[in-house]
């Protein structure tokens, strides 16, 4: 298995990324010490770039006193660990779901839900693809719905005029919050998808798959597209391309979404966790922009910091997915 290195602008991810049973973990401390406090984070590959950027800078500021590990097992996989008490913080590219709420409750774990940025879930094709410049949500549904399995296998079946060429699909695995969100937004039901596609919880695998096949189509978080746009091409959805502007004005819909971290009640009083979360929220806007996500307004981070400091437990989403939620709608919920 090849080692995969992530680099987002000037923020270099230090450490070793090892893929084990579809899960990898990264730690970037400069110095290891028996006296080091450790913060364990796992979850969404979409949220990984911003959390890892924060972790790197936080560890530098702590001068080796704190070690932060950031794993990638998908939003669902991360919540399983989180609700078993194995992690301090869970990265999530969708809100916590009802079954995960119950799992945490059964284990006596409460949590604070903190939005950290907005993502434009991006549909991509190979740069040699000259025909799929724009797809409608209906066409994406035609491609990805369960009924398409072993049936819609050629580009010519997607739209009249598209070439007679094999349709090769790449997408997140079933533990991914991106998979949950995309299927809910496009197909109409979470986790409702054809199964005959190349799936991975590691978005870099998807990037490589699409970049190497002229007839490929895939989807993942915007940061991974931005970092690899020399070998990928974004597809407009309903005539709108993903960008900071179209996310902020609400026109890139329904594939714009908030991304989160969840902090465990059993960890938040640890000095190192408290300092890390405060540092995260105080700097999230800067890091979100650097890794090519859309920063929230400063008022949103102030609200989140108040929620954390005042221990406002729970979720504002009621255990359900939030499809097509605009930034101002998120702020309205958070303010309640």
MIKEVO-942444 format. One record per residue (C-alpha): x, y, z; residue in three letters. Coordinates in steps of 0.5 Angstrom, whole numbers, padded with zeros to 4 digits, always signed. Layout:
BEGIN
XYZALA...
//
This chain:
BEGIN
+0000+0000+0000UNK+0003+0007-0002UNK+0004+0012+0003UNK-0001+0018+0002UNK+0002+0025+0003UNK-0003+0031+0004UNK-0001+0038+0003UNK-0005+0044+0003UNK-0002+0050+0001UNK+0004+0052+0006UNK+0001+0048+0011UNK+0005+0041+0011UNK+0002+0035+0014UNK+0008+0032+0018UNK+0008+0025+0020UNK+0006+0018+0017UNK-0001+0016+0014UNK-0002+0009+0014UNK-0008+0006+0012UNK-0010+0000+0016UNK-0017-0003+0015UNK-0020+0003+0011UNK-0017+0008+0017UNK-0011+0012+0018UNK-0008+0016+0023UNK-0004+0022+0023UNK+0000+0025+0028UNK+0005+0031+0027UNK+0009+0032+0034UNK+0016+0035+0033UNK+0018+0031+0040UNK+0015+0025+0043UNK+0015+0025+0051UNK+0013+0020+0056UNK+0010+0027+0059UNK+0006+0029+0053UNK-0001+0030+0053UNK-0005+0027+0047UNK-0011+0029+0044UNK-0015+0024+0040UNK-0019+0026+0034UNK-0022+0021+0028UNK-0028+0022+0023UNK-0029+0025+0016UNK-0024+0026+0011UNK-0027+0032+0009UNK-0026+0035+0015UNK-0019+0032+0016UNK-0015+0038+0012UNK-0017+0044+0017UNK-0017+0040+0023UNK-0010+0037+0021UNK-0008+0044+0019UNK-0010+0047+0026UNK-0007+0041+0030UNK+0000+0042+0026UNK+0000+0050+0029UNK-0003+0048+0035UNK+0003+0043+0037UNK+0008+0048+0035UNK+0005+0053+0039UNK+0005+0048+0045UNK+0013+0046+0044UNK+0012+0039+0044UNK+0008+0039+0050UNK+0001+0036+0047UNK+0001+0031+0041UNK-0005+0031+0037UNK-0007+0025+0033UNK-0012+0026+0027UNK-0015+0019+0024UNK-0019+0018+0018UNK-0025+0013+0018UNK-0030+0017+0015UNK-0036+0021+0019UNK-0040+0015+0021UNK-0033+0011+0023UNK-0031+0017+0027UNK-0038+0017+0031UNK-0037+0010+0033UNK-0031+0011+0036UNK-0033+0017+0039UNK-0039+0014+0042UNK-0035+0008+0045UNK-0031+0014+0048UNK-0024+0012+0044UNK-0024+0019+0042UNK-0024+0026+0045UNK-0026+0030+0038UNK-0030+0027+0032UNK-0029+0031+0025UNK-0036+0030+0022UNK-0038+0032+0015UNK-0046+0032+0017UNK-0049+0033+0023UNK-0050+0027+0028UNK-0055+0022+0026UNK-0061+0019+0031UNK-0057+0012+0032UNK-0051+0016+0033UNK-0054+0020+0039UNK-0057+0014+0042UNK-0050+0010+0042UNK-0047+0016+0045UNK-0053+0017+0050UNK-0052+0009+0052UNK-0045+0010+0053UNK-0046+0016+0058UNK-0043+0021+0053UNK-0045+0028+0051UNK-0042+0032+0046UNK-0042+0040+0044UNK-0043+0041+0036UNK-0039+0046+0033UNK-0039+0048+0026UNK-0032+0050+0023UNK-0033+0052+0016UNK-0037+0051+0010UNK-0036+0046+0004UNK-0038+0045-0003UNK-0039+0038-0005UNK-0035+0037-0011UNK-0037+0033-0017UNK-0031+0032-0022UNK-0029+0029-0028UNK-0022+0028-0032UNK-0019+0034-0035UNK-0020+0030-0042UNK-0028+0029-0041UNK-0030+0035-0046UNK-0038+0033-0045UNK-0040+0033-0038UNK-0039+0041-0037UNK-0046+0041-0033UNK-0050+0036-0030UNK-0057+0037-0027UNK-0059+0034-0020UNK-0064+0029-0024UNK-0058+0027-0028UNK-0054+0025-0022UNK-0059+0022-0019UNK-0060+0017-0026UNK-0053+0016-0025UNK-0052+0014-0018UNK-0059+0011-0015UNK-0059+0004-0014UNK-0063+0002-0020UNK-0057+0005-0024UNK-0053-0001-0022UNK-0051-0005-0027UNK-0055-0002-0032UNK-0053+0006-0033UNK-0046+0004-0035UNK-0045+0008-0041UNK-0044+0016-0042UNK-0049+0016-0047UNK-0054+0013-0042UNK-0054+0019-0038UNK-0056+0024-0044UNK-0057+0024-0051UNK-0051+0027-0055UNK-0046+0024-0049UNK-0041+0019-0052UNK-0041+0012-0053UNK-0036+0011-0047UNK-0036+0007-0041UNK-0038+0011-0034UNK-0033+0009-0029UNK-0035+0012-0022UNK-0031+0014-0016UNK-0034+0016-0009UNK-0034+0016-0002UNK-0035+0009+0002UNK-0041+0008+0006UNK-0038+0010+0013UNK-0037+0017+0010UNK-0041+0023+0012UNK-0040+0025+0004UNK-0043+0019+0002UNK-0049+0020+0007UNK-0050+0027+0005UNK-0049+0026-0003UNK-0054+0021-0003UNK-0059+0025+0001UNK-0059+0031-0003UNK-0058+0027-0010UNK-0062+0021-0009UNK-0067+0023-0004UNK-0065+0018+0001UNK-0059+0017+0005UNK-0054+0011+0004UNK-0059+0010-0002UNK-0054+0009-0008UNK-0052+0004-0013UNK-0046-0001-0010UNK-0042-0002-0017UNK-0037+0004-0016UNK-0030+0004-0013UNK-0031+0007-0006UNK-0026+0009-0001UNK-0026+0013+0006UNK-0019+0016+0003UNK-0021+0022-0002UNK-0014+0022-0005UNK-0016+0015-0007UNK-0022+0018-0011UNK-0017+0024-0014UNK-0012+0019-0017UNK-0018+0014-0020UNK-0021+0020-0023UNK-0015+0023-0025UNK-0013+0017-0029UNK-0019+0015-0033UNK-0022+0019-0038UNK-0029+0017-0037UNK-0029+0017-0030UNK-0034+0021-0025UNK-0033+0022-0018UNK-0035+0027-0012UNK-0032+0029-0005UNK-0030+0035-0001UNK-0028+0042-0005UNK-0021+0042-0001UNK-0019+0036-0005UNK-0021+0039-0012UNK-0018+0045-0010UNK-0011+0042-0009UNK-0012+0037-0015UNK-0015+0042-0020UNK-0009+0041-0025UNK-0011+0034-0026UNK-0019+0034-0025UNK-0025+0038-0027UNK-0030+0041-0023UNK-0037+0040-0026UNK-0043+0045-0025UNK-0049+0042-0022UNK-0055+0045-0025UNK-0051+0050-0028UNK-0047+0053-0022UNK-0040+0051-0021UNK-0037+0050-0014UNK-0034+0056-0011UNK-0033+0061-0005UNK-0038+0066-0008UNK-0043+0061-0010UNK-0043+0058-0003UNK-0044+0064+0000UNK-0050+0067-0004UNK-0053+0060-0003UNK-0053+0059-0011UNK-0049+0052-0011UNK-0055+0048-0008UNK-0056+0043-0006UNK-0049+0041-0005UNK-0046+0046+0000UNK-0046+0044+0007UNK-0043+0046+0014UNK-0038+0041+0017UNK-0037+0040+0024UNK-0033+0038+0030UNK-0036+0034+0036UNK-0033+0035+0043UNK-0034+0029+0048UNK-0036+0031+0055UNK-0031+0027+0058UNK-0026+0030+0055UNK-0027+0038+0054UNK-0025+0039+0061UNK-0018+0036+0060UNK-0013+0042+0059UNK-0010+0040+0053UNK-0017+0039+0050UNK-0020+0046+0052UNK-0014+0049+0050UNK-0014+0046+0043UNK-0022+0047+0042UNK-0021+0054+0044UNK-0015+0055+0039UNK-0019+0052+0033UNK-0025+0056+0034UNK-0021+0063+0035UNK-0017+0061+0028UNK-0022+0057+0024UNK-0023+0062+0019UNK-0016+0063+0017UNK-0015+0055+0017UNK-0021+0054+0013UNK-0019+0059+0008UNK-0012+0056+0007UNK-0015+0049+0006UNK-0020+0052+0001UNK-0026+0051+0005UNK-0031+0057+0006UNK-0030+0061+0013UNK-0036+0062+0017UNK-0037+0069+0019UNK-0033+0071+0025UNK-0040+0072+0029UNK-0041+0064+0028UNK-0034+0063+0031UNK-0036+0067+0037UNK-0042+0064+0038UNK-0039+0057+0037UNK-0034+0059+0042UNK-0039+0061+0047UNK-0043+0055+0046UNK-0036+0051+0048UNK-0034+0055+0054UNK-0042+0055+0057UNK-0042+0047+0055UNK-0048+0048+0051UNK-0049+0040+0050UNK-0053+0037+0044UNK-0055+0038+0037UNK-0059+0043+0033UNK-0061+0038+0028UNK-0065+0033+0031UNK-0061+0027+0029UNK-0063+0029+0022UNK-0059+0031+0015UNK-0059+0038+0013UNK-0059+0038+0006UNK-0059+0045+0002UNK-0058+0049+0009UNK-0055+0056+0007UNK-0050+0059+0012UNK-0055+0064+0014UNK-0060+0059+0016UNK-0054+0055+0020UNK-0053+0062+0024UNK-0060+0062+0025UNK-0060+0055+0028UNK-0054+0056+0032UNK-0056+0063+0035UNK-0062+0059+0039UNK
//
